[in-house]
Amino acid sequence: MTATAAPAHIATSRRRPGLWATVAVVLVLVGLNVANHVYGWGSIWLGPIGAAGLLAFARFSGLSWRQLGLSRRTHASGLRWGAAIIGVVALVYLIGVLLPSTRTAFLDARYHLPPASALLTAFVIIPVGTILLEEVAFRSVLWGFLSRHARVWQVALGSSLLFGLWHLLPANAAVAANPALGAMMVGLGAWQHVASVAGTVLFTAFGGLVAGELRRRSGSLLASVGMHWATNALGVLFGVVAWRLV
């Protein structure tokens, strides 16, 4: 008897990544997080290498560019959504800086920078050292793998919770650098630092949920990249303005 080719759906299923692939991505992310925030490896080179490695693993495991949110067909949609959210965040930040009651939230000591350094941080360091890896990891690769095993709301919630936990270590530095965050919880006494860190993790998890929804609606990673850049990089630029207004 001559062997017959396996049906197309069976051949495709063999290439579908199992749950082990999702676990592997999470473990890699834990390693990258520790390497950056505990051992001090530079994120400006660690981010691009990590992002490239994760994408290569995803493609090798059978995920398509569409499943990764990187299909050329959705670029236009992603750019539209991304531009819109950048405009919204810019408006909110502008109002926040102009109002004395909310201006202190922008007084982060890490970003008390001269204009040239702020521009370098906003347009090079943050996109390359932070956004590239985080978006590829959580809204592209991890999203694509989780979509093989879970419903959409589970994918959004799971990736967002992991995104919040990703910020557990850097949250310590953020609390120390921004006294406004600590002042908001001064009445908690010994639990002040714990509450501040927990609040940061929950806030970033919520941000991840919004970014995930943008990625889902647009079908493109570019939409969530726009939001991520706006919240981080515009925060630096408006922080420069806030320091000059105090």
Disulfide bonds with the S-S distance in Angstrom:
none
